[in-house]
Amino acid sequence: MAATWANEGREPTLEERGIVEAMAGYGVPQEGIALVIGCDAKTLRDRFRTELDMGVTKANTKVAGALYKMATEGNVAAAIFWTKARMGWSEPQRHDPVGPSGEPVETRDVNMIDLARRIAWVLTQAAEAKQIEGQVEAAE
C-alpha cells in the first residue's frame, strides 16, 4: 500500500516543495496550493511550513529589489511609492469647505452639548412643520 498524507508515511518530494514555495510566493491561497499538492490545508501547513514562509519572503525580496532599482534609477512613480510605503511619507491633505458658488464657508468648533442642542432644535422645527402641514391638510 502506498504511503498517503493521512497515514503520515508520505514525505514531500523536492518537486512538491518547489511547487509550494513558488505558489506561495505568487500569492496563491493555501487551500489552492493544497489542492494542487493533493492534501488538505492543515497538512500543507504542517509539512510545507518552511516552503510557505520562504516563498512569500523570497517573492517580497525580489519585488522590493526591483522597486528599489527602479526608484534609484530615476523612476519617479517608483520613488514616490517607496517613500510612501517604506518611509511613511504622505501628501498633505487639506479640505477647505466651499459654498455653492465657490466662496469660503465659515466654520467654527462646536462642543457636543451645543451640537446636541442644535440637533434637538432642528428636530423640533421639523416636528412643528409636520404638525402645521397636517393642520393645513385637515382644514382643506
C-alpha positions in Angstrom: 0.0 0.0 0.0 1.4 3.4 -1.0 2.0 6.0 1.7 -0.5 8.8 1.9 -0.6 12.2 3.6 -3.2 10.8 6.0 -1.2 7.9 7.4 1.9 10.1 8.0 4.1 7.8 5.8 4.2 10.2 2.8 7.1 12.6 2.6 7.1 15.7 0.3 9.2 15.4 -2.8 11.7 18.1 -3.8 9.4 18.9 -6.8 6.4 19.4 -4.5 8.5 21.6 -2.2 9.4 23.8 -5.1 5.8 24.0 -6.3 4.6 25.0 -2.9 7.3 27.6 -2.5 6.6 29.1 -5.9 2.8 29.2 -5.5 3.1 30.7 -2.0 5.4 33.4 -3.5 2.8 34.1 -6.2 0.2 34.7 -3.6 -1.9 31.6 -4.2 -4.1 30.9 -1.2 -3.1 27.8 0.8 -6.3 26.0 0.0 -5.4 26.2 -3.7 -1.8 25.1 -3.1 -3.1 22.1 -1.0 -5.5 21.2 -3.9 -2.6 21.1 -6.4 -0.4 19.1 -4.0 -3.2 16.7 -3.0 -3.6 17.3 0.7 -5.7 19.4 3.0 -4.6 22.9 4.1 -3.7 21.7 7.6 -1.3 19.1 6.2 0.1 21.6 3.8 0.9 23.9 6.7 2.4 21.0 8.8 4.5 19.5 6.0 5.5 22.6 4.0 5.8 25.3 6.6 9.3 26.4 5.5 8.3 26.5 1.8 5.2 28.5 2.6 7.2 31.1 4.6 10.2 31.2 2.2 8.1 31.5 -0.9 6.5 34.7 0.4 9.7 36.1 1.7 11.7 35.4 -1.5 8.9 36.9 -3.7 8.7 40.0 -1.5 12.5 40.4 -1.6 12.6 40.1 -5.4 9.8 42.7 -5.9 11.4 45.0 -3.3 14.7 44.7 -5.1 13.1 45.5 -8.4 11.3 48.5 -6.9 14.4 49.8 -5.3 16.3 49.5 -8.5 13.6 51.4 -10.4 13.4 54.1 -7.7 17.2 54.7 -7.6 17.4 54.8 -11.4 15.0 57.7 -11.7 11.6 56.1 -12.0 9.6 58.8 -10.2 6.5 56.7 -9.6 8.6 54.0 -8.0 10.4 56.6 -5.9 7.1 58.1 -4.7 5.7 54.7 -3.9 8.8 53.8 -2.0 8.7 57.0 0.1 5.0 56.4 0.9 5.2 52.7 1.6 8.6 52.4 3.2 9.3 55.8 4.7 5.7 56.6 5.8 5.5 59.8 3.8 2.2 61.1 2.6 0.8 64.0 0.6 -0.7 66.7 2.8 -4.5 66.5 2.9 -6.4 69.8 3.0 -10.1 70.1 2.7 -11.3 73.7 2.7 -15.2 73.8 2.7 -16.6 76.0 0.0 -20.1 77.2 -0.7 -22.2 76.6 -3.8 -20.5 79.4 -5.7 -17.0 78.6 -4.5 -16.9 81.1 -1.7 -15.3 80.0 1.6 -17.6 78.7 4.2 -17.2 80.0 7.8 -16.6 77.2 10.2 -16.2 77.0 14.0 -15.6 74.4 16.6 -18.7 73.1 18.3 -18.8 71.1 21.5 -21.0 68.1 21.9 -23.6 69.9 24.1 -24.0 72.6 21.5 -24.3 70.0 18.8 -27.0 68.1 20.7 -28.9 71.4 21.3 -28.7 72.2 17.6 -29.9 68.7 16.6 -32.8 69.0 19.1 -33.8 72.4 17.6 -33.8 71.0 14.1 -35.9 68.1 15.1 -38.3 70.4 16.9 -38.6 72.6 13.9 -39.3 69.6 11.7 -41.9 68.2 14.0 -43.7 71.6 14.2 -43.6 71.9 10.4 -45.1 68.5 10.1 -47.8 69.4 12.6 -48.7 72.6 10.7 -48.7 70.7 7.4 -51.2 68.2 9.0 -53.4 71.0 10.2 -53.5 72.6 6.8 -54.4 69.4 5.1 -57.1 68.8 7.7 -58.6 72.3 7.0 -58.7 71.7 3.3 
